[in-house]
Each structure stands twice: as structure tokens, then as C-alpha cells.
């Protein structure tokens, strides 16, 4: 999930403490510039309606009021089997993020069709991982785009659930579709649909676009905006080849300034660090058909890492390893490193990653990378997930950014190696030219192993030990259906 948030000042945290449990944290700075804070976030059950906006060019300003909002995953109840999930939105305001102003959306609230009979998920469940936000019709109010799995179908020797993006049209109060609109897909992929749907501006014209892999393995599908209210894109490109993997897109500029967003194809992985292919975006034309092969690595981030004003891409080791015999290591040029590929097209620059403590290491790795500019110098650093929290790599400077969950949660003891929060995003939420960092944590073992089901969130004051906002999402969840 890519966080979508706005900031709250420390003064506002104090004012909202009875409602949202905001806090400045109790961590202390270390000699190497690292910072640590556990905090004790808790969120009240009351919720206010966000103020209606007049429209915005920011794809993550869901009610168009000029302030970024945060989309968070919510799990209703617990237990094994298919989770009952919802999509939560914490809305921003003139004073910043307000956890008591929020919305919770299920399948019904987003106007989505019922799931296919073969799916075991509860009837109103919708996963935040299946949702992206984009202003597809250009009205200033971002829309929810949800990947929906429907009835089983077959095409091109592939038999699977038909998978289609549905648009829940946005408005001044956030998404409010009574009936979501299916995206009109090209004829070559209509039988099975598309997977791994991402947003971008792949031709740099200022209109938001969508891309996904054809489920029938015929091509990569790029749908250029603006979209009509009937779900039809302005044009579609199916000339790029299909690949067995996932898509990673550069970020759309939150200012709304048109910027061409490149597209990365990450090859399928079974724990081993797998390959990456970059399709470069250029303003005024569609994605280049000439792809650049990058090194292996399961972690990625787009940003301006050399400060030259061009978008670069970082690819590297996320620490995960295939657990089959003989596949527990990676080649020396991959193991424990990341490479930054300059937007200028020059040779990649390689950086070593923080080492993994042997007692903490698992076969799944601690997580991915986040681009961040907490000092506002115009050059992004790379916030790297580690086995003990996160480390910001900014040139030769390294700063640890640590937040920890509690030792006990819901009556259960949490092992020390599972208490560390993970990086989830970064942005300049208060308009001061400096990024705040977003970390999250969850007591569920799925978070410790995979990073799934986070419930606690920290919005940091840069790399310091102070927090701009802290809250939990457990009180957001409705009663289990």
C-alpha cells in the first residue's frame, strides 16, 4: 500500500490526544543520529465527516480540500482463513491529519459487485491492496480503482477468475459511488481482464492513467486518461509484452504538475531476488517499447536520488531468500546491496545495506524501500527496511529511524524481533519542504513475517525521535460480518 496522508502538528496532537492518542513519543536520539520511539497510539471510536473540498490536482487528496489523506488497511476481527477486510481513509484538514475524521469503506459502500462464488472472502470484504486512487475523469476528486475478481472464465488456455478494475467515482466527500463502473478493457483482454493494476501518468500529459497485465498473457495493457464516466480510456496501448510478475509505477506528482512516470516490471519471485525491466516514460509520447534490464532485487523505489532534477530508480535486496536447499544465498553483486539507476541513463551506483543480525533474520526479509527527502535539500534518500527498524541512506550518511510496538498486545507476548515498525511511505505533509516518514506495525504474526495487517501508525518528524501523529486503526473496524 502506498500511504496517502496529511500531517498533524505536535500542538494538534496534544489537542486530539483524548480522541486519537497522538503523542510525541518517548524515544531518545542515539550517538549515530538514530532515533527510536514506541509511543502508545490509540484511536477513539468517534468519527467526523470530512469537510467537502472544491477539487485538487493531488491524486491522494480524496475529498479535494487541498490536504493529503491516508488510506490504510483494516482487518475486521481475526482468526484463520480469508480475512474480512475494509479500506480506511484518515482525512487531512487545514491543521493536518485528523484520525477522528475518517471513513471506512467496504464492497457495498464502494458500489462494487458481489465477489465470485469461488472466493471465500466475506461479502463486504475489500482489501486495501486491491485499491489504488487516481482522478481518472479529471474533475479534481480522486476515484477509488478496485481490482475485483468475478466469475471463473477461460481464454488463451488460461482458466481463472475474471479480474476487472472498477471505478468508484470520487467527490467532495470522498468516494460515494452507488454503483461502481467497470473499466472498459481492450477487446484482446475482455474475457479474463487484467491484474497488477497500477496508476501513473505514463505520457506526462497531466491525466492519470492505468496499467496492468493481461490475465490471458497476451500483453501489458496501458490505458491512458482521461476516462469517460462509462469507464472508457482516451486510448489504449497493448504493444508491450506480457511478463510473469508485478508492476511498480513511479509516483504521480502531488502538486499536479505533469510528470511522465516510468514503469518497472518486477519478475515473479519465490523468495529469491528476481529480475527487473524498466520502461522509460517520456512526456508527450507513450511508454518506450525499448526496455532496460536492471539488476535482480525485490525492493524498489523511484525518486531523485542524485539531486539533478531527474527521476531515478533504486533496485536492491530486500533480504528475502528462497528456502529450498541450495538457494539460501544470493550472488555477491546482489546480496546486501542496492543500485541506483540515474534518470540521465548513466551507470548505476551501488550502496551496501545494513547487515542483518543473525538472531533476527528470517527467510522473508524485512521489507522494501521508500524514497524520502526529510532534510528538504531536493535530493531523496532511500529509507530501507531492516531487521531492527529502518535506515535512511542519504549519500554517505546513514540514520536509523526506529519505532517499536509494545512487548504485550491483546494479552500476548510479542517477541523482540517482531516489535520493530516498518517504513510504509514518506511525503511533505505540512508544506515545509521536508518529508515526514510513515512507519507502521502490527501484533499479528503476519506482520512480523510478511509486513501484513498493520494496526499502529507513526508519522515522524523527519528522522528525529519526535512524532507528528500516532494512531491505531483497530477502532476503525466495524463489527465482523
N, C-alpha and C positions, 0 to 999 in steps of 0.2 A: 504494500500500500504506500502511495505517495501522500505524506501528510499535507493537509490544506488548512492553514491556520493563520490567526492573527494574534498579536501579542497582548499581554496584560501587564501593566506596570506593577512594581512592588507595592506601591500605595494602594492600588486597586485590589491586589491580593489580600492586603490586610483588611480592606473593607468587605471583601467577599468571604473571608475565612469561615464565618458561621455557615455559609451555604456550600462553598466549594472546596474547603480545605486547602486553599492556596497557602504556600509557605516559602520562606526564603531558604529553607534547608539548614542542615546542621553540620555540613562538611567543612573541612579545613583544607587550605591550599598546601601542597607538598613542595619540597625543595626544588623539584624538577619542573614546577609550573603546573602540575596536575591538580585536579580538583575533584572532590568527592562529596556527595550529598545524598542521603537516603530520603529525607523528607517523610511525611506521613499523609499522603494525599487522600482525601475522601470527598465525595460529591453528594450534595443533598438531593432529595427526591423531587424537589420543586423544579419547575421549568417555565421559562417565559418565552413568549413568541418573539422572534427577531424583528427588528424594525425593518419595514419594507424599503428597498432601495430604488434608485432611478436607473440603474444599469451601470455596468462596469466592463472594462476590457480584460479584466483578470479572470482567467478560466477557473480559478478556485475561490472566487467571491460569489458564493452560491445565491445570495439574495440581492446582489448588485448594489450594495450600500457603500462600496468603496473600501471594505475591510475584508481581509482574507479569513476564511473559515477552515475548520479542521474536520476531515472525515475520518472516523475511527471505526474499527470492527467491534461488534458487540456479540457475545455469546449468551444465550438465554439458558439458564440452568447449567447442568454439567452432565457427567456420565459418558458412557461409551457410545459408539455408533455415530451416525450422521449428526453433526451439531445443528442446533436451532439458532440461526444467526440473524442479525439485523445490521443495518448501516446507520451509524450515528453521525450527527453533524453538530459540532460545537461552533456557534456563530460568534463572529467578531463584532465589534462596535467601535464608536469613536474613542473609547477608553481601552480597547483591546479585547482579547479573548475573554468571554464570559461563560464559564461552564454551566451556569444556571439558565442560559439562553441556548437552547438546543432542540434538535429534532431527532426522532428515531423512526426509521423507515423500514418496513417490511415489503414483501412482494405485493401485497394488496395496496399499500399506500403509494407505491410507485407505479401502479396500474399494470403490473406485469402479468402475463398469462400463467395459468397453473403449470407446475412442473410436470415433466413426462412421468408416466406411471412407473417407469423402471427406476426412477430416482427415489431414494428413501428419505430425503430431507423433509422436515415438517412443512406444512402447506404454506406458511407465511415466511419461511426462511429465505434470506438473500445474503450472500457473502460479500463483504466489502472488497474482497479480492477480485470479484467479478464486475466491479463497478469502476468506471472512470468518469471524470467530469470534463465537459467541453461545451462551448457555446456554438452548437452546430448550425443554428439558424441566424446567428449574428445579431440577436436582439438585445445583447447586453446582460442576459441572465443565463449562466451555465446550466446545461442539462445533465441529468444522470444518464449514462450509457451503460446498460447492464447486459452482460452476456447470459442468455437464457438457453438452457438445454431442454429441448422438447421431445417429441416422439421419435422413436428409432426410424432410421431411413438408411438407404444404401445408394452408393454412387461410386463409380470407378473402382470397384472391388473393395470399397470401404463400407462397413456397416457400423453405424454409430448413432448417437442421439443428435438430431438436427440442432445446430448451435447458431443462434442469431442474436446480434446486438439489438436491444430495444431502447428507444429514447423516451425518457420521462422528461417532458419539457419543463424548463425552469421558469421562474417568475419572481416577483418582488418578495415573496415569502419562501423562496426555495422551490424545490421540485414539487409539483402539485398535479401530476397527470392522473386523470380518472382512468384513462386507457393509454398505455404506452404505445408508441409507434415503432413497428419493426423497420430496421434499416433495409432499404431496397438494394439487394445484392446483385452483382452481375450474373447473367444467365449461367455462366460456367460453374458457379458455386451455389446455386439456389437450393439444390437438393439436400446438402449437408451443412451449408453455412460456413462460418469462419471461426477460428479460435485465436487465442493470444491477442485480443484486441487492445490496441494502444492508441492514444491520441497524439497529435503533433500538428505542426504547420510545415508540411513536407515540401512546399514550394515557396514558402516565405511570403505569401500574399496577405497575411493577416487573418485569413479564415481558418478555422480549426478543421483538421482532417482526422480520419481514422485509418488504421492499417490492421490487418490480421492475416493469418494463414488460412488458405482454403482447406477445409476439412477433407476434401477429396484428393488432396495432394497435387492439385493442378498448378497452383501458383501462389505467390504472395499477392494479396489484394490491397491496393491503396485507394481509398475513397476520399476525394478532395471536396472540401466545403466551398461555399455554404450549402447546407442541406435544406430541402424544402420541408414543410410541415408534414408531408406524406412520407418522409424518410428517404428521399432520393438525393444522392450526392450530385454536385455540379458535374463531376466527371470521375471516371474510374480507370485505374491502371492495373492490368493483370500481366504485365510483361516480365516482372521479376520472378525468379524461380522460387518454388516451394522449398522449404527446409524442415527437417525434423528438429524442432527446438522452440524457443520463445523469442518474442520481440521486446526490445528495450529502446525507447524513444528519448531523444533529448527533450528538455523541458520547454514548453511554450513560455515566452517572456511574460511575467506577471504584469508588466507595465502596459501590455497590449501592443508594444512596438513590434512590427513584423520582423520575425527572425526565422530563417529556414532551420528546421530541426532534422538532424540526421537520424538514421535508423540502424540499430545494431541487431543482428541475428545471432543469438546465442544457441549453439548446438545442444542437443539433448545430452543430459548428463546422468550418470548413475553413481554420483558421488565424486567421480574423478573430475579434474579440471578440464573442461571441454572448450572447443574452438569458438571463434567469433568472427563474424563477417560484417563489415561496415559499409552501408550505403550512404554516401555523402549527399546532403541536401544543398541545393543552391537556389538562391532567390530568383523567382521568375520561371523556373523550369521544374519538372517533376524529378523525383529521386533518380540519381545517376544509376544507369544499368551496369556501370563498371564498379565492382565491389573490391574492397580492400580487405585482405585476410590479415587478421590480428592474431596475437598470441593466445594460448589457452588461459582460461581463468573464468571462474563462476561469479565473480563480483565485478560490477561496472558502475561508472559514474560519468556523466557529461558535465563539463564546466570549463572555465577559462583558468587553467592551472599554471600558465606561464605569464599571464597578465598582458598579453598582446592584443586583447580585444576579440580574438577568435575562439570558437568553441573547440575544445579538445575532448578526448575520451580516455578514461582510465580503465584498464582491464587488469585483473590480477587474481591471485589465490585467495579464496575465501576460507581456506582451512579445511574444507570437507575432503574426504577421501573415500574411495571405493573400498568396501570391507571384504572383497573377495581375496583369496590367497594370492600374494604376489603383486597386489595393486594398492598397497598401503602408502606408497611414496609417489612423488612427482619428480620429473626431471629438474635438474639444478636451475635451469632458466625459468622455471615456473614456481618451484617450491618457495614459499615465504616471500614473494615479491609481487610488485605491481608495475605496470608500464603505462606511461602517459604518452599518447599519440597526439602530437600537435595538430591543431587545425590548419596550420600552414603547410602540412604534408611532410615535415621533416622526420628525422629518425626518432624513434621512441626513446624516452628517458626512463630508466628503471630505478625503483626505490625498494629498499628492503623493508619488510614489515616487522612489527614487534614479535618477538618469539613467544611461543605457546608454552606455558608451564606444564610439565608432564602430568601432574595430578589432575589438571583441569581439562586437558584435551579430550575431545570426543571425535568420533568419525564423521560428524555432521558439520563441523566448523561453526564459528561464532556468528557469521552473518556477512552482510555486504558493505558497500561503500556509499558515502554521501558527499556531494560537493558542498563546501561551506566557506564563507568569507567573513569570519567573526571579527576581524580587525578592520574591515572596510577599506582595504588597500587596493581593491579592484582585482586582486588575484585570489582565486579559490584555492583553499586547501582541500585535502581529502580526509574525511572522517571515516576511519576504518574500525569496524567491529573487531574486538579482540576477546580473548577468553576471560579477561578481567574487566571488561567495560568497553571503552572506545579510546582511540588515539587520533588526534588531528595531526596529519602530516602537511606541513606548510613549508615547502622548500626543504631546508635542513633542520628546521625547528619541529620538535615533536612535543605535543601537550596531551596528557591524559585527561579525559573528561569522564568522571565516574559518578554514577548514581546506583544505589543498591536498594533492592526490595527488602522487606522485613525478614527476620530469622524465622518467624512463625506467621502463618497465614491460614485462616479458617481452621485453626486447631492442628495444623500440620507443620512439622519442622521442615524448613527449606534448606537443602544442602548448600554450603557456602558457594560452590561453583555454579549454582543456578540462581544466585541472588543478583547478579550484575545486570543492569539495564543495557539495552542495545540501541544504537543510533537508528533513528527512523526518518530523519529529514532535517532540513535547515532552510531558513529564509530570513529576510529582513522584515520582521513583522511590525516593528514600530516606526519604520521610515527613517531611522537614524543612519542608514548607510552601512550598518553592520548586521550580520546574520546572527540569529539565535539558533541554538541546536535543539533538536527534538529527540528525546530518548523515551523508550517505553520498557515495561517489564510485566510479567505475569507469573503467578504462582503455579499454574498448570505445568506439568512436565513437558507438554508440547511446546511451551515457550522455551524452557531450558534446552530442549533438544533441537527444535526447528525454528524457534522465534515466533510461533503462532500463539494466538489467544492472549495478547497483552491486555492488561486491565489498568495499569498505572502509567501516567504520562508526566514527563517533565519538559518544560520549555525553559531552557537555560539562559542565563545572561552571558552569552558568548561562551568562552572556555573557563569562566570563573566558577566558584563553588556556589554562586547565588542562582536562584530560580526566578524567572519572570512569572511562571504559573506552574502549579502542580494540581493534578486531579485524578480521580479514578472514574472508570466507566461502568462499574458494577451496578450503580444505582440507576443507570440509564435503561437497563434491560427491563422489558415488560415481563409479566408472568409467562411462564412456559406454556406454549400452546399444545 
